[in-house]
Amino acid sequence: MTASSADQAGFNPHGYKLPTGVYRCELNRSVNVREVSADLSSAVVQFDKKEYRMHAVGARSGALRYEDPQSGLVWLVISTKSMLLDTKHGRQLANECKT
């Protein structure tokens, strides 16, 4: 196993994919995943007319978790949905997001 695949296994134990494109969410909200690095270690997420460069971090739940420490935004991906959280203000920005 190469170092990059070992790292990927650490933050993506379930092998979730992160497709680019517009995710439609509850409350008529949307999140655009504009770019995803080949090794899934980073992604560019657009929400509310702003772009955020997020980096993958390990999640105890096994979800794919991307964080932008500056804004406090977190993009979570599980098998059936994704969600965007604002950790600085303790609220969900978008939930039940699907491509």
CORGIFEN-V44639 format. One record per residue. N is the residue number from 1. RES is the residue in one letter. OMEGA is omega in degrees with one decimal (none if undefined). Layout:
N;RES;OMEGA, N;RES;OMEGA
This chain:
1;M;179.6, 2;T;179.9, 3;A;-177.7, 4;S;178.7, 5;S;175.1, 6;A;177.7, 7;D;-179.5, 8;Q;179.2, 9;A;-179.8, 10;G;-178.3, 11;F;-179.5, 12;N;-174.7, 13;P;-179.5, 14;H;178.7, 15;G;178.1, 16;Y;174.8, 17;K;173.9, 18;L;179.6, 19;P;172.7, 20;T;177.9, 21;G;-177.5, 22;V;176.0, 23;Y;177.4, 24;R;-172.7, 25;C;174.8, 26;E;177.3, 27;L;177.1, 28;N;177.5, 29;R;177.1, 30;S;177.3, 31;V;179.6, 32;N;173.4, 33;V;-171.4, 34;R;-178.8, 35;E;172.1, 36;V;179.2, 37;S;-176.7, 38;A;-179.9, 39;D;179.1, 40;L;-176.3, 41;S;178.2, 42;S;179.5, 43;A;173.2, 44;V;-176.1, 45;V;179.2, 46;Q;177.2, 47;F;176.9, 48;D;176.0, 49;K;176.2, 50;K;177.4, 51;E;-179.8, 52;Y;173.8, 53;R;-175.2, 54;M;-178.9, 55;H;-178.7, 56;A;174.6, 57;V;178.6, 58;G;176.4, 59;A;-178.5, 60;R;-178.2, 61;S;-176.0, 62;G;176.8, 63;A;167.8, 64;L;-177.5, 65;R;178.5, 66;Y;-177.3, 67;E;168.5, 68;D;-174.8, 69;P;-177.7, 70;Q;-178.3, 71;S;-175.5, 72;G;-179.6, 73;L;178.3, 74;V;175.6, 75;W;-179.5, 76;L;178.7, 77;V;172.0, 78;I;-171.1, 79;S;-173.0, 80;T;-177.2, 81;K;173.4, 82;S;177.3, 83;M;178.5, 84;L;-177.5, 85;L;172.5, 86;D;-175.4, 87;T;178.3, 88;K;-177.9, 89;H;175.7, 90;G;-179.1, 91;R;173.8, 92;Q;175.7, 93;L;-179.7, 94;A;-177.8, 95;N;-179.3, 96;E;-178.3, 97;C;-178.7, 98;K;177.7, 99;T;none
